[in-house]
């Protein structure tokens, strides 16, 4: 499935992005892994946090970290 070609971080003023020419399982897993590392390095996500979720909005072309309270 052809999508947007590029996903960006949903945090305002953040410059992270990832090329996403298709939504194959392998490419999506790579995107999520790189986004998780980005969130650890730039947005203060604890490396051991397994509660935080990612929200992918294909219409907006964003991937956003959602921390559960």
MARGUBA-494696 format. One record per residue: residue number from 1; residue in one letter; x, y, z of N, C-alpha, C, O, CB in turn. Coordinates in steps of 0.02 Angstrom, whole numbers, always signed. Glycine has a CB too. Layout:
BEGIN
ATOM  mimi  bagu      nX      nY      nZ     caX     caY     caZ      cX      cY      cZ      oX      oY      oZ     cbX     cbY     cbZ
ATOM   NUM     A       X       Y       Z       X       Y       Z       X       Y       Z       X       Y       Z       X       Y       Z
...
//
This chain:
BEGIN
ATOM  mimi  bagu      nX      nY      nZ     caX     caY     caZ      cX      cY      cZ      oX      oY      oZ     cbX     cbY     cbZ
ATOM     1     X     +42     -59      +0      +0      +0      +0     +44     +62      +0     +86     +69     +44     -48      +0     +61
ATOM     2     X     +35    +105     -47     +72    +168     -50     +39    +218      -2     -22    +227      -4     +73    +196    -123
ATOM     3     X     +79    +251     +39     +51    +297     +88     +77    +367     +73     +68    +392     +17     +71    +277    +161
ATOM     4     X    +108    +399    +121    +130    +468    +114    +202    +474     +90    +219    +523     +57    +124    +503    +180
ATOM     5     X    +242    +425    +105    +312    +429     +87    +355    +452    +145    +415    +441    +146    +321    +474     +29
ATOM     6     X    +323    +485    +196    +362    +512    +251    +317    +520    +313    +262    +546    +308    +395    +580    +232
ATOM     7     X    +342    +497    +370    +308    +506    +433    +351    +551    +476    +412    +544    +477    +294    +436    +470
ATOM     8     X    +320    +598    +512    +359    +643    +555    +334    +636    +627    +280    +610    +639    +353    +717    +531
ATOM     9     X    +373    +661    +673    +355    +661    +743    +296    +709    +753    +297    +764    +726    +415    +680    +789
ATOM    10     X    +247    +688    +792    +188    +730    +805    +199    +785    +855    +155    +826    +866    +133    +687    +828
ATOM    11     X    +258    +787    +887    +273    +840    +935    +288    +904    +896    +331    +904    +852    +332    +821    +981
ATOM    12     X    +254    +959    +912    +267   +1022    +877    +341   +1041    +880    +374   +1030    +932    +224   +1078    +906
ATOM    13     X    +366   +1068    +827    +435   +1092    +822    +487   +1037    +826    +545   +1051    +840    +449   +1143    +875
ATOM    14     X    +469    +974    +816    +517    +919    +816    +534    +902    +744    +490    +902    +701    +489    +857    +854
ATOM    15     X    +597    +889    +731    +619    +878    +662    +629    +805    +643    +654    +791    +588    +683    +915    +651
ATOM    16     X    +609    +757    +686    +617    +686    +670    +572    +667    +612    +514    +689    +609    +603    +642    +731
ATOM    17     X    +597    +626    +568    +556    +600    +513    +582    +533    +491    +639    +514    +505    +556    +649    +455
ATOM    18     X    +540    +496    +456    +557    +429    +434    +525    +416    +365    +465    +427    +357    +534    +376    +486
ATOM    19     X    +565    +393    +318    +538    +377    +251    +494    +316    +256    +514    +264    +283    +596    +365    +200
ATOM    20     X    +433    +321    +231    +386    +266    +235    +351    +258    +167    +293    +279    +158    +334    +278    +292
ATOM    21     X    +386    +228    +119    +357    +220     +52    +302    +167     +50    +262    +165      +3    +412    +202      +3
ATOM    22     X    +300    +124    +100    +247     +73    +104    +235     +54    +177    +274     +74    +221    +266     +10     +62
ATOM    23     X    +183     +17    +190    +166      -2    +258    +177     -76    +270    +138    -109    +304     +94     +16    +275
ATOM    24     X    +230    -103    +240    +247    -173    +252    +263    -182    +326    +284    -135    +360    +308    -195    +207
ATOM    25     X    +254    -242    +350    +267    -256    +421    +338    -239    +441    +350    -210    +494    +252    -329    +438
ATOM    26     X    +386    -257    +398    +456    -244    +413    +470    -168    +417    +504    -145    +463    +501    -276    +360
ATOM    27     X    +442    -130    +370    +454     -58    +369    +420     -24    +429    +448     +22    +458    +429     -27    +304
ATOM    28     X    +360     -46    +447    +325     -18    +505    +363     -33    +569    +369     +10    +612    +253     -45    +509
ATOM    29     X    +388     -94    +576    +427    -112    +636    +489     -69    +642    +507     -48    +697    +446    -186    +635
ATOM    30     X    +523     -57    +586    +582     -14    +586    +564     +57    +605    +600     +90    +642    +616     -16    +516
ATOM    31     X    +509     +81    +579    +485    +149    +594    +472    +156    +669    +495    +204    +701    +422    +166    +554
ATOM    32     X    +435    +109    +698    +419    +111    +769    +482    +107    +812    +488    +142    +862    +371     +55    +787
ATOM    33     X    +529     +64    +793    +591     +57    +831    +632    +122    +830    +657    +144    +882    +634      -1    +803
ATOM    34     X    +638    +152    +771    +675    +215    +767    +639    +272    +804    +672    +314    +835    +685    +234    +693
ATOM    35     X    +573    +272    +801    +535    +324    +836    +543    +316    +912    +550    +365    +948    +461    +321    +816
ATOM    36     X    +542    +254    +935    +552    +241   +1007    +620    +267   +1030    +624    +300   +1081    +545    +165   +1022
ATOM    37     X    +673    +253    +991    +740    +278   +1009    +741    +354   +1008    +772    +386   +1050    +793    +249    +961
ATOM    38     X    +707    +383    +960    +702    +456    +956    +669    +484   +1019    +693    +533   +1047    +661    +477    +893
ATOM    39     X    +615    +452   +1041    +580    +475   +1101    +622    +467   +1164    +619    +509   +1209    +514    +437   +1109
ATOM    40     X    +662    +415   +1167    +707    +405   +1224    +760    +461   +1225    +774    +490   +1277    +742    +335   +1220
ATOM    41     X    +788    +476   +1167    +842    +525   +1162    +817    +597   +1166    +852    +639   +1195    +879    +516   +1098
ATOM    42     X    +759    +613   +1139    +738    +682   +1133    +678    +703   +1176    +669    +762   +1192    +722    +697   +1064
ATOM    43     X    +637    +654   +1195    +575    +672   +1230    +569    +642   +1299    +515    +642   +1329    +516    +651   +1188
ATOM    44     X    +624    +615   +1326    +625    +593   +1395    +590    +527   +1409    +573    +514   +1467    +595    +644   +1436
ATOM    45     X    +578    +486   +1359    +548    +421   +1371    +599    +377   +1407    +656    +372   +1385    +524    +389   +1306
ATOM    46     X    +578    +344   +1461    +621    +298   +1496    +631    +236   +1453    +582    +209   +1426    +591    +279   +1566
ATOM    47     X    +692    +214   +1446    +708    +157   +1403    +669     +94   +1423    +655     +52   +1380    +782    +143   +1405
ATOM    48     X    +653     +87   +1486    +617     +28   +1510    +541     +37   +1509    +505      -9   +1528    +639     +11   +1579
ATOM    49     X    +517     +94   +1489    +445    +108   +1489    +410     +67   +1434    +421     +78   +1375    +431    +184   +1478
ATOM    50     X    +368     +22   +1455    +329     -19   +1408    +255      +1   +1409    +215     -28   +1374    +336     -94   +1424
ATOM    51     X    +239     +52   +1449    +170     +76   +1454    +154    +128   +1401     +97    +134   +1379    +158    +105   +1523
ATOM    52     X    +204    +166   +1379    +193    +218   +1330    +173    +186   +1263    +199    +133   +1245    +257    +262   +1321
ATOM    53     X    +128    +219   +1229    +104    +193   +1165    +119    +244   +1110    +131    +303   +1124     +29    +178   +1168
ATOM    54     X    +118    +220   +1049    +129    +264    +991     +64    +268    +952     +30    +217    +942    +187    +239    +947
ATOM    55     X     +47    +327    +929     -13    +338    +890      +8    +359    +820     +38    +412    +811     -60    +391    +923
ATOM    56     X      -8    +318    +771      +8    +333    +701     -53    +362    +667    -106    +331    +665     +32    +269    +665
ATOM    57     X     -46    +422    +641    -100    +455    +604     -79    +460    +531     -41    +505    +513    -117    +526    +635
ATOM    58     X    -103    +414    +490     -83    +413    +420    -112    +473    +381     -82    +494    +332    -106    +349    +388
ATOM    59     X    -168    +498    +403    -197    +556    +369    -153    +618    +378    -144    +657    +331    -268    +570    +395
ATOM    60     X    -126    +627    +439     -83    +685    +454      -9    +670    +440     +31    +716    +434     -92    +706    +527
ATOM    61     X      +8    +606    +435     +77    +586    +424    +120    +595    +486    +179    +612    +482    +106    +627    +368
ATOM    62     X     +90    +582    +546    +126    +591    +608    +126    +527    +651     +81    +485    +646     +97    +648    +648
ATOM    63     X    +175    +522    +692    +181    +470    +742    +192    +506    +808    +240    +545    +815    +240    +418    +725
ATOM    64     X    +150    +492    +857    +151    +529    +920    +157    +482    +978    +125    +430    +979     +89    +572    +928
ATOM    65     X    +199    +499   +1027    +206    +461   +1088    +151    +481   +1136    +139    +540   +1148    +276    +472   +1120
ATOM    66     X    +116    +431   +1163     +63    +443   +1211     +84    +407   +1275     +86    +346   +1278      -7    +417   +1185
ATOM    67     X     +99    +447   +1327    +117    +418   +1392     +55    +408   +1434     +17    +455   +1446    +168    +464   +1429
ATOM    68     X     +45    +347   +1456     -13    +332   +1499      +2    +357   +1569     +57    +349   +1594     -29    +257   +1499
ATOM    69     X     -49    +387   +1602     -39    +413   +1670     -27    +358   +1721     -17    +372   +1780     -98    +456   +1692
//
